[in-house]
Amino acid sequence: SVSCYINLMPGEYDDTLEWPFQGKVTVELLNQRTNNTHHSQSININDNRPDEHKNRKEKEDKTSALGFPRFIRHNSLGFNQPNNTQYLMNDTLYFRVSVNVKSKPWLAGAI
């Protein structure tokens, strides 16, 4: 299986972000044959997650990894004619990561 994990890491805009982080992170493995039937999985980072996964990090620190130990099976990566999918082409996989931040409603439109 292909595994896929995410971490929150410190960045230059951390002072402008809301902490602890709350939102939805979606990881997509892109189908290289057509612009549909991408393989995707999502992680919700909310109050139910331990603080170690969502708190701001300093300098070289990073959060504990969250993810999918079995994101997709190896035998699903090649060409699948009935589904018209092919995730692995020319020894390359393409991923798209989307982050939807759950903001505080009283701050909406403040920026």
N, CA, C and O atoms as CSV, one atom per row, in Angstrom:
chain,resi,resn,atom,element,x,y,z
A,1,SER,N,N,0.819,-1.194,0.000
A,1,SER,CA,C,0.000,0.000,0.000
A,1,SER,C,C,0.861,1.257,0.000
A,1,SER,O,O,1.984,1.257,0.506
A,2,VAL,N,N,0.323,2.318,-0.570
A,2,VAL,CA,C,0.948,3.632,-0.510
A,2,VAL,C,C,0.415,4.311,0.747
A,2,VAL,O,O,-0.796,4.361,0.962
A,3,SER,N,N,1.312,4.832,1.573
A,3,SER,CA,C,0.933,5.564,2.780
A,3,SER,C,C,1.064,7.050,2.522
A,3,SER,O,O,1.873,7.475,1.697
A,4,CYS,N,N,0.276,7.835,3.221
A,4,CYS,CA,C,0.302,9.285,3.043
A,4,CYS,C,C,0.021,9.939,4.389
A,4,CYS,O,O,-0.982,9.636,5.036
A,5,TYR,N,N,0.923,10.849,4.815
A,5,TYR,CA,C,0.797,11.503,6.119
A,5,TYR,C,C,0.982,13.004,5.980
A,5,TYR,O,O,1.622,13.479,5.042
A,6,ILE,N,N,0.410,13.751,6.933
A,6,ILE,CA,C,0.572,15.201,6.968
A,6,ILE,C,C,1.080,15.609,8.350
A,6,ILE,O,O,0.859,14.919,9.345
A,7,ASN,N,N,1.769,16.753,8.379
A,7,ASN,CA,C,2.234,17.366,9.620
A,7,ASN,C,C,2.020,18.861,9.520
A,7,ASN,O,O,2.136,19.431,8.435
A,8,LEU,N,N,1.708,19.505,10.633
A,8,LEU,CA,C,1.749,20.958,10.696
A,8,LEU,C,C,3.171,21.338,11.056
A,8,LEU,O,O,3.764,20.763,11.969
A,9,MET,N,N,3.719,22.314,10.334
A,9,MET,CA,C,5.083,22.760,10.572
A,9,MET,C,C,5.088,24.274,10.703
A,9,MET,O,O,4.194,24.940,10.179
A,10,PRO,N,N,6.072,24.828,11.388
A,10,PRO,CA,C,6.124,26.284,11.540
A,10,PRO,C,C,6.374,26.972,10.206
A,10,PRO,O,O,7.074,26.447,9.341
A,11,GLY,N,N,5.784,28.169,10.053
A,11,GLY,CA,C,5.961,28.938,8.835
A,11,GLY,C,C,5.947,30.423,9.121
A,11,GLY,O,O,5.652,30.850,10.238
A,12,GLU,N,N,6.266,31.206,8.107
A,12,GLU,CA,C,6.425,32.647,8.303
A,12,GLU,C,C,5.117,33.373,8.589
A,12,GLU,O,O,5.152,34.497,9.089
A,13,TYR,N,N,3.959,32.773,8.292
A,13,TYR,CA,C,2.678,33.443,8.505
A,13,TYR,C,C,1.939,32.942,9.752
A,13,TYR,O,O,0.759,33.246,9.928
A,14,ASP,N,N,2.608,32.191,10.605
A,14,ASP,CA,C,1.955,31.616,11.778
A,14,ASP,C,C,1.323,32.661,12.687
A,14,ASP,O,O,0.308,32.386,13.327
A,15,ASP,N,N,1.907,33.858,12.754
A,15,ASP,CA,C,1.347,34.905,13.613
A,15,ASP,C,C,-0.023,35.381,13.146
A,15,ASP,O,O,-0.784,35.942,13.935
A,16,THR,N,N,-0.346,35.164,11.875
A,16,THR,CA,C,-1.640,35.620,11.349
A,16,THR,C,C,-2.685,34.501,11.330
A,16,THR,O,O,-3.844,34.742,10.990
A,17,LEU,N,N,-2.291,33.307,11.685
A,17,LEU,CA,C,-3.207,32.168,11.663
A,17,LEU,C,C,-3.869,31.967,13.015
A,17,LEU,O,O,-3.373,32.433,14.041
A,18,GLU,N,N,-4.995,31.266,13.002
A,18,GLU,CA,C,-5.703,30.934,14.239
A,18,GLU,C,C,-5.165,29.616,14.789
A,18,GLU,O,O,-4.986,28.649,14.049
A,19,TRP,N,N,-4.910,29.591,16.093
A,19,TRP,CA,C,-4.415,28.392,16.759
A,19,TRP,C,C,-5.311,28.071,17.942
A,19,TRP,O,O,-5.801,28.998,18.587
A,20,PRO,N,N,-5.546,26.825,18.254
A,20,PRO,CA,C,-5.054,25.654,17.545
A,20,PRO,C,C,-5.744,25.499,16.190
A,20,PRO,O,O,-6.876,25.944,15.998
A,21,PHE,N,N,-5.040,24.860,15.258
A,21,PHE,CA,C,-5.576,24.642,13.913
A,21,PHE,C,C,-6.809,23.761,14.007
A,21,PHE,O,O,-6.829,22.770,14.737
A,22,GLN,N,N,-7.838,24.139,13.254
A,22,GLN,CA,C,-9.014,23.296,13.102
A,22,GLN,C,C,-9.459,23.375,11.654
A,22,GLN,O,O,-9.548,24.463,11.084
A,23,GLY,N,N,-9.734,22.243,11.067
A,23,GLY,CA,C,-10.185,22.233,9.688
A,23,GLY,C,C,-10.150,20.838,9.098
A,23,GLY,O,O,-10.030,19.838,9.807
A,24,LYS,N,N,-10.256,20.801,7.793
A,24,LYS,CA,C,-10.294,19.539,7.054
A,24,LYS,C,C,-9.161,19.555,6.028
A,24,LYS,O,O,-9.017,20.502,5.256
A,25,VAL,N,N,-8.366,18.495,6.036
A,25,VAL,CA,C,-7.283,18.349,5.066
A,25,VAL,C,C,-7.646,17.182,4.155
A,25,VAL,O,O,-7.885,16.067,4.620
A,26,THR,N,N,-7.685,17.451,2.853
A,26,THR,CA,C,-7.998,16.420,1.866
A,26,THR,C,C,-6.768,16.167,1.004
A,26,THR,O,O,-6.169,17.093,0.457
A,27,VAL,N,N,-6.409,14.895,0.898
A,27,VAL,CA,C,-5.286,14.475,0.053
A,27,VAL,C,C,-5.868,13.711,-1.124
A,27,VAL,O,O,-6.605,12.741,-0.951
A,28,GLU,N,N,-5.523,14.167,-2.331
A,28,GLU,CA,C,-6.009,13.502,-3.544
A,28,GLU,C,C,-4.827,12.977,-4.349
A,28,GLU,O,O,-3.835,13.677,-4.550
A,29,LEU,N,N,-4.947,11.747,-4.801
A,29,LEU,CA,C,-4.021,11.184,-5.774
A,29,LEU,C,C,-4.708,11.355,-7.123
A,29,LEU,O,O,-5.794,10.822,-7.350
A,30,LEU,N,N,-4.062,12.105,-8.015
A,30,LEU,CA,C,-4.722,12.498,-9.259
A,30,LEU,C,C,-4.669,11.405,-10.324
A,30,LEU,O,O,-3.634,10.780,-10.557
A,31,ASN,N,N,-5.815,11.199,-10.958
A,31,ASN,CA,C,-5.924,10.300,-12.094
A,31,ASN,C,C,-5.282,11.003,-13.287
A,31,ASN,O,O,-5.721,12.085,-13.677
A,32,GLN,N,N,-4.252,10.400,-13.864
A,32,GLN,CA,C,-3.512,11.050,-14.942
A,32,GLN,C,C,-4.148,10.840,-16.319
A,32,GLN,O,O,-3.635,11.346,-17.317
A,33,ARG,N,N,-5.233,10.118,-16.381
A,33,ARG,CA,C,-5.917,9.900,-17.666
A,33,ARG,C,C,-7.026,10.923,-17.909
A,33,ARG,O,O,-7.189,11.399,-19.033
A,34,THR,N,N,-7.784,11.265,-16.880
A,34,THR,CA,C,-8.873,12.233,-17.011
A,34,THR,C,C,-8.934,13.084,-15.753
A,34,THR,O,O,-8.332,12.750,-14.732
A,35,ASN,N,N,-9.663,14.181,-15.837
A,35,ASN,CA,C,-9.785,15.069,-14.689
A,35,ASN,C,C,-10.974,14.682,-13.813
A,35,ASN,O,O,-11.779,15.531,-13.429
A,36,ASN,N,N,-11.073,13.408,-13.507
A,36,ASN,CA,C,-12.085,12.932,-12.572
A,36,ASN,C,C,-11.619,11.605,-12.004
A,36,ASN,O,O,-10.527,11.136,-12.325
A,37,THR,N,N,-12.428,11.010,-11.175
A,37,THR,CA,C,-12.119,9.761,-10.480
A,37,THR,C,C,-10.748,9.798,-9.803
A,37,THR,O,O,-9.999,8.822,-9.838
A,38,HIS,N,N,-10.433,10.940,-9.187
A,38,HIS,CA,C,-9.233,11.015,-8.375
A,38,HIS,C,C,-9.481,10.226,-7.097
A,38,HIS,O,O,-10.618,10.123,-6.637
A,39,HIS,N,N,-8.436,9.680,-6.534
A,39,HIS,CA,C,-8.560,8.934,-5.276
A,39,HIS,C,C,-8.296,9.911,-4.135
A,39,HIS,O,O,-7.240,10.543,-4.105
A,40,SER,N,N,-9.232,10.049,-3.195
A,40,SER,CA,C,-9.046,11.035,-2.129
A,40,SER,C,C,-9.487,10.490,-0.773
A,40,SER,O,O,-10.348,9.616,-0.671
A,41,GLN,N,N,-8.863,11.040,0.252
A,41,GLN,CA,C,-9.237,10.779,1.632
A,41,GLN,C,C,-9.036,12.071,2.406
A,41,GLN,O,O,-8.184,12.890,2.061
A,42,SER,N,N,-9.832,12.246,3.461
A,42,SER,CA,C,-9.785,13.478,4.248
A,42,SER,C,C,-9.574,13.183,5.722
A,42,SER,O,O,-9.919,12.114,6.225
A,43,ILE,N,N,-8.997,14.162,6.394
A,43,ILE,CA,C,-8.805,14.118,7.841
A,43,ILE,C,C,-9.449,15.373,8.419
A,43,ILE,O,O,-9.166,16.484,7.969
A,44,ASN,N,N,-10.309,15.200,9.408
A,44,ASN,CA,C,-10.869,16.334,10.130
A,44,ASN,C,C,-10.035,16.557,11.385
A,44,ASN,O,O,-9.860,15.654,12.204
A,45,ILE,N,N,-9.531,17.761,11.518
A,45,ILE,CA,C,-8.764,18.131,12.703
A,45,ILE,C,C,-9.650,19.088,13.488
A,45,ILE,O,O,-9.860,20.235,13.092
A,46,ASN,N,N,-10.166,18.594,14.611
A,46,ASN,CA,C,-11.135,19.369,15.383
A,46,ASN,C,C,-10.882,19.186,16.870
A,46,ASN,O,O,-9.825,18.702,17.273
A,47,ASP,N,N,-11.851,19.573,17.678
A,47,ASP,CA,C,-11.708,19.487,19.134
A,47,ASP,C,C,-11.462,18.065,19.623
A,47,ASP,O,O,-10.902,17.869,20.702
A,48,ASN,N,N,-11.874,17.077,18.842
A,48,ASN,CA,C,-11.701,15.685,19.257
A,48,ASN,C,C,-10.272,15.180,19.091
A,48,ASN,O,O,-9.920,14.138,19.643
A,49,ARG,N,N,-9.451,15.898,18.343
A,49,ARG,CA,C,-8.050,15.495,18.133
A,49,ARG,C,C,-7.194,15.962,19.307
A,49,ARG,O,O,-7.447,17.025,19.876
A,50,PRO,N,N,-6.192,15.180,19.669
A,50,PRO,CA,C,-5.269,15.619,20.719
A,50,PRO,C,C,-4.552,16.913,20.317
A,50,PRO,O,O,-4.312,17.154,19.134
A,51,ASP,N,N,-4.215,17.732,21.299
A,51,ASP,CA,C,-3.553,19.012,21.034
A,51,ASP,C,C,-2.275,18.868,20.229
A,51,ASP,O,O,-1.936,19.764,19.455
A,52,GLU,N,N,-1.562,17.774,20.389
A,52,GLU,CA,C,-0.288,17.595,19.686
A,52,GLU,C,C,-0.448,17.627,18.163
A,52,GLU,O,O,0.521,17.871,17.444
A,53,HIS,N,N,-1.667,17.383,17.669
A,53,HIS,CA,C,-1.913,17.389,16.228
A,53,HIS,C,C,-2.337,18.750,15.692
A,53,HIS,O,O,-2.399,18.928,14.476
A,54,LYS,N,N,-2.632,19.720,16.565
A,54,LYS,CA,C,-3.216,20.955,16.063
A,54,LYS,C,C,-2.622,22.234,16.642
A,54,LYS,O,O,-2.976,23.327,16.199
A,55,ASN,N,N,-1.733,22.124,17.614
A,55,ASN,CA,C,-1.156,23.324,18.213
A,55,ASN,C,C,-0.014,23.883,17.374
A,55,ASN,O,O,0.644,23.155,16.631
A,56,ARG,N,N,0.209,25.183,17.506
A,56,ARG,CA,C,1.287,25.873,16.801
A,56,ARG,C,C,2.635,25.297,17.227
A,56,ARG,O,O,2.841,24.966,18.395
A,57,LYS,N,N,3.537,25.182,16.278
A,57,LYS,CA,C,4.865,24.644,16.534
A,57,LYS,C,C,5.903,25.743,16.401
A,57,LYS,O,O,5.715,26.704,15.656
A,58,GLU,N,N,6.979,25.595,17.117
A,58,GLU,CA,C,8.068,26.574,17.101
A,58,GLU,C,C,9.275,25.997,16.373
A,58,GLU,O,O,9.559,24.803,16.471
A,59,LYS,N,N,9.966,26.835,15.658
A,59,LYS,CA,C,11.233,26.532,14.969
A,59,LYS,C,C,11.186,25.225,14.204
A,59,LYS,O,O,10.399,25.094,13.266
A,60,GLU,N,N,11.996,24.268,14.572
A,60,GLU,CA,C,12.131,23.022,13.811
A,60,GLU,C,C,11.129,21.947,14.210
A,60,GLU,O,O,11.143,20.851,13.649
A,61,ASP,N,N,10.260,22.244,15.171
A,61,ASP,CA,C,9.284,21.255,15.613
A,61,ASP,C,C,8.215,21.036,14.548
A,61,ASP,O,O,8.004,21.873,13.670
A,62,LYS,N,N,7.559,19.909,14.648
A,62,LYS,CA,C,6.402,19.644,13.795
A,62,LYS,C,C,5.426,18.794,14.593
A,62,LYS,O,O,5.803,18.190,15.598
A,63,THR,N,N,4.189,18.744,14.157
A,63,THR,CA,C,3.182,17.966,14.861
A,63,THR,C,C,3.406,16.479,14.623
A,63,THR,O,O,4.149,16.078,13.727
A,64,SER,N,N,2.754,15.684,15.434
A,64,SER,CA,C,2.732,14.249,15.179
A,64,SER,C,C,2.000,14.021,13.869
A,64,SER,O,O,1.062,14.743,13.534
A,65,ALA,N,N,2.435,13.017,13.137
A,65,ALA,CA,C,1.852,12.755,11.822
A,65,ALA,C,C,0.433,12.215,11.935
A,65,ALA,O,O,0.122,11.397,12.802
A,66,LEU,N,N,-0.415,12.695,11.037
A,66,LEU,CA,C,-1.763,12.163,10.856
A,66,LEU,C,C,-1.846,11.687,9.411
A,66,LEU,O,O,-1.262,12.302,8.518
A,67,GLY,N,N,-2.558,10.610,9.182
A,67,GLY,CA,C,-2.677,10.211,7.797
A,67,GLY,C,C,-3.281,8.847,7.590
A,67,GLY,O,O,-4.068,8.340,8.389
A,68,PHE,N,N,-2.873,8.284,6.481
A,68,PHE,CA,C,-3.488,7.063,5.979
A,68,PHE,C,C,-2.405,6.015,5.715
A,68,PHE,O,O,-1.706,6.097,4.705
A,69,PRO,N,N,-2.256,5.040,6.601
A,69,PRO,CA,C,-1.241,4.016,6.378
A,69,PRO,C,C,-1.512,3.165,5.132
A,69,PRO,O,O,-0.596,2.570,4.564
A,70,ARG,N,N,-2.773,3.118,4.722
A,70,ARG,CA,C,-3.155,2.373,3.509
A,70,ARG,C,C,-3.983,3.295,2.616
A,70,ARG,O,O,-5.172,3.065,2.399
A,71,PHE,N,N,-3.342,4.332,2.108
A,71,PHE,CA,C,-4.034,5.321,1.282
A,71,PHE,C,C,-4.597,4.691,0.014
A,71,PHE,O,O,-5.752,4.924,-0.341
A,72,ILE,N,N,-3.771,3.886,-0.672
A,72,ILE,CA,C,-4.216,3.176,-1.877
A,72,ILE,C,C,-3.304,1.960,-2.074
A,72,ILE,O,O,-2.113,1.999,-1.764
A,73,ARG,N,N,-3.886,0.898,-2.590
A,73,ARG,CA,C,-3.105,-0.326,-2.837
A,73,ARG,C,C,-2.226,-0.144,-4.075
A,73,ARG,O,O,-2.602,0.541,-5.027
A,74,HIS,N,N,-1.064,-0.764,-4.042
A,74,HIS,CA,C,-0.153,-0.680,-5.189
A,74,HIS,C,C,-0.815,-1.162,-6.475
A,74,HIS,O,O,-0.614,-0.567,-7.534
A,75,ASN,N,N,-1.599,-2.228,-6.394
A,75,ASN,CA,C,-2.197,-2.766,-7.622
A,75,ASN,C,C,-3.309,-1.881,-8.177
A,75,ASN,O,O,-3.849,-2.179,-9.243
A,76,SER,N,N,-3.661,-0.807,-7.486
A,76,SER,CA,C,-4.650,0.147,-7.994
A,76,SER,C,C,-4.008,1.329,-8.716
A,76,SER,O,O,-4.716,2.178,-9.258
A,77,LEU,N,N,-2.686,1.394,-8.731
A,77,LEU,CA,C,-1.999,2.552,-9.304
A,77,LEU,C,C,-1.928,2.527,-10.825
A,77,LEU,O,O,-1.954,3.580,-11.461
A,78,GLY,N,N,-1.838,1.345,-11.412
A,78,GLY,CA,C,-1.693,1.225,-12.864
A,78,GLY,C,C,-3.009,1.447,-13.606
A,78,GLY,O,O,-4.026,1.805,-13.012
A,79,PHE,N,N,-2.961,1.225,-14.907
A,79,PHE,CA,C,-4.127,1.462,-15.762
A,79,PHE,C,C,-5.255,0.496,-15.414
A,79,PHE,O,O,-5.050,-0.715,-15.333
A,80,ASN,N,N,-6.441,1.048,-15.212
A,80,ASN,CA,C,-7.657,0.268,-14.980
A,80,ASN,C,C,-8.643,0.687,-16.063
A,80,ASN,O,O,-9.251,1.753,-15.976
A,81,GLN,N,N,-8.797,-0.145,-17.073
A,81,GLN,CA,C,-9.619,0.211,-18.226
A,81,GLN,C,C,-11.101,0.430,-17.886
A,81,GLN,O,O,-11.676,1.408,-18.363
A,82,PRO,N,N,-11.744,-0.429,-17.087
A,82,PRO,CA,C,-13.169,-0.189,-16.800
A,82,PRO,C,C,-13.429,1.158,-16.115
A,82,PRO,O,O,-14.449,1.799,-16.369
A,83,ASN,N,N,-12.518,1.579,-15.259
A,83,ASN,CA,C,-12.702,2.860,-14.553
A,83,ASN,C,C,-11.989,4.025,-15.229
A,83,ASN,O,O,-12.143,5.173,-14.813
A,84,ASN,N,N,-11.211,3.735,-16.268
A,84,ASN,CA,C,-10.397,4.737,-16.963
A,84,ASN,C,C,-9.528,5.530,-15.974
A,84,ASN,O,O,-9.462,6.759,-16.017
A,85,THR,N,N,-8.866,4.782,-15.086
A,85,THR,CA,C,-7.969,5.416,-14.122
A,85,THR,C,C,-6.537,4.935,-14.315
A,85,THR,O,O,-6.291,3.784,-14.677
A,86,GLN,N,N,-5.621,5.825,-14.069
A,86,GLN,CA,C,-4.203,5.495,-14.042
A,86,GLN,C,C,-3.521,6.564,-13.186
A,86,GLN,O,O,-3.327,7.699,-13.621
A,87,TYR,N,N,-3.168,6.178,-11.975
A,87,TYR,CA,C,-2.563,7.118,-11.041
A,87,TYR,C,C,-1.043,7.181,-11.206
A,87,TYR,O,O,-0.440,8.236,-11.008
A,88,LEU,N,N,-0.430,6.066,-11.563
A,88,LEU,CA,C,1.016,6.006,-11.783
A,88,LEU,C,C,1.295,5.986,-13.275
A,88,LEU,O,O,0.860,5.082,-13.988
A,89,MET,N,N,2.033,7.000,-13.743
A,89,MET,CA,C,2.386,7.081,-15.154
A,89,MET,C,C,3.809,7.634,-15.248
A,89,MET,O,O,4.126,8.650,-14.630
A,90,ASN,N,N,4.659,6.966,-16.019
A,90,ASN,CA,C,6.066,7.374,-16.162
A,90,ASN,C,C,6.749,7.504,-14.801
A,90,ASN,O,O,7.479,8.461,-14.543
A,91,ASP,N,N,6.498,6.528,-13.945
A,91,ASP,CA,C,7.084,6.486,-12.594
A,91,ASP,C,C,6.760,7.722,-11.762
A,91,ASP,O,O,7.550,8.105,-10.900
A,92,THR,N,N,5.607,8.353,-12.005
A,92,THR,CA,C,5.252,9.590,-11.315
A,92,THR,C,C,3.831,9.521,-10.763
A,92,THR,O,O,2.910,9.067,-11.442
A,93,LEU,N,N,3.668,9.976,-9.527
A,93,LEU,CA,C,2.362,10.164,-8.903
A,93,LEU,C,C,2.180,11.651,-8.662
A,93,LEU,O,O,3.133,12.340,-8.298
A,94,TYR,N,N,0.968,12.157,-8.861
A,94,TYR,CA,C,0.652,13.563,-8.583
A,94,TYR,C,C,-0.375,13.629,-7.464
A,94,TYR,O,O,-1.422,12.985,-7.520
A,95,PHE,N,N,-0.054,14.422,-6.445
A,95,PHE,CA,C,-0.948,14.618,-5.310
A,95,PHE,C,C,-1.416,16.062,-5.270
A,95,PHE,O,O,-0.689,16.975,-5.661
A,96,ARG,N,N,-2.637,16.258,-4.795
A,96,ARG,CA,C,-3.160,17.597,-4.519
A,96,ARG,C,C,-3.636,17.581,-3.064
A,96,ARG,O,O,-4.359,16.679,-2.642
A,97,VAL,N,N,-3.219,18.587,-2.315
A,97,VAL,CA,C,-3.618,18.699,-0.915
A,97,VAL,C,C,-4.440,19.973,-0.754
A,97,VAL,O,O,-3.987,21.060,-1.111
A,98,SER,N,N,-5.643,19.836,-0.217
A,98,SER,CA,C,-6.533,20.978,0.023
A,98,SER,C,C,-6.734,21.127,1.525
A,98,SER,O,O,-6.937,20.147,2.243
A,99,VAL,N,N,-6.673,22.374,1.984
A,99,VAL,CA,C,-6.876,22.659,3.400
A,99,VAL,C,C,-8.049,23.623,3.529
A,99,VAL,O,O,-8.006,24.736,3.005
A,100,ASN,N,N,-9.083,23.195,4.220
A,100,ASN,CA,C,-10.241,24.044,4.512
A,100,ASN,C,C,-10.211,24.349,5.998
A,100,ASN,O,O,-10.442,23.472,6.831
A,101,VAL,N,N,-9.929,25.585,6.315
A,101,VAL,CA,C,-9.787,26.000,7.701
A,101,VAL,C,C,-11.146,26.347,8.287
A,101,VAL,O,O,-11.931,27.076,7.680
A,102,LYS,N,N,-11.410,25.825,9.451
A,102,LYS,CA,C,-12.620,26.190,10.186
A,102,LYS,C,C,-12.266,27.426,10.997
A,102,LYS,O,O,-11.504,27.350,11.961
A,103,SER,N,N,-12.818,28.558,10.604
A,103,SER,CA,C,-12.473,29.798,11.305
A,103,SER,C,C,-13.522,30.133,12.343
A,103,SER,O,O,-14.603,29.547,12.392
A,104,LYS,N,N,-13.168,31.080,13.154
A,104,LYS,CA,C,-14.094,31.539,14.183
A,104,LYS,C,C,-15.113,32.462,13.504
A,104,LYS,O,O,-14.725,33.441,12.866
A,105,PRO,N,N,-16.411,32.162,13.634
A,105,PRO,CA,C,-17.432,32.914,12.895
A,105,PRO,C,C,-17.416,34.408,13.202
A,105,PRO,O,O,-17.768,35.208,12.335
A,106,TRP,N,N,-17.027,34.800,14.388
A,106,TRP,CA,C,-17.029,36.227,14.718
A,106,TRP,C,C,-15.882,36.976,14.048
A,106,TRP,O,O,-15.839,38.205,14.100
A,107,LEU,N,N,-14.939,36.245,13.409
A,107,LEU,CA,C,-13.850,36.893,12.687
A,107,LEU,C,C,-14.098,36.935,11.186
A,107,LEU,O,O,-13.318,37.541,10.452
A,108,ALA,N,N,-15.158,36.309,10.720
A,108,ALA,CA,C,-15.445,36.261,9.288
A,108,ALA,C,C,-15.548,37.680,8.742
A,108,ALA,O,O,-16.258,38.516,9.300
A,109,GLY,N,N,-14.852,37.943,7.671
A,109,GLY,CA,C,-14.873,39.249,7.020
A,109,GLY,C,C,-14.021,40.294,7.701
A,109,GLY,O,O,-14.057,41.461,7.312
A,110,ALA,N,N,-13.244,39.903,8.723
A,110,ALA,CA,C,-12.425,40.886,9.446
A,110,ALA,C,C,-11.155,41.238,8.714
A,110,ALA,O,O,-10.525,42.248,9.027
A,111,ILE,N,N,-10.760,40.432,7.746
A,111,ILE,CA,C,-9.500,40.703,7.043
A,111,ILE,C,C,-9.757,41.497,5.779
A,111,ILE,O,O,-8.819,41.822,5.052
